[in-house]
Amino acid sequence: MLLISVVLSLLSAIGTVAIALKYILGPAPAGYHREMIAAQGGEISDVVVKITWALNKVFGFSLVGIALAMAGLAIFGVYADIFWAKALLLLVGAAVSVPLAAVTFKMEKATGVKTPWRPAVIMLAISVTAFGFSMV
């Protein structure tokens, strides 16, 4: 079961990198940000582009760092059946997924613009499932 947990944890890390790449390589502001601003009659000035570009890069590269930590915990901690590594991996996954899902879900409900809360919920489900398999 530990191998299944490691594979699921690595899948979660890969998913985290995929989300990160959307922010690192994607437009600033992101498409859904532009829709929200436009829906409120706002304009996207140069300074808004620069600020969101910077925030997107910091967020994206931070997620890459988190994904590397997740992969390391999975390979060197979970596979070695170390409880603290399993628990920390679950905590890290939840610390990324829960706020990302909650905040973007709230924004979707408030604006009617589709936001990326769904991938965050999937990532959380994978993390919880991986932890479950690691404990069997």
Summary of the structure (lengths in Angstrom):
residues: 136
radius of gyration: 16.8
end to end distance: 6.5
largest distance: 54.5
contacts: 435
relative contact order: 0.19
helix: 83%
strand: 0%
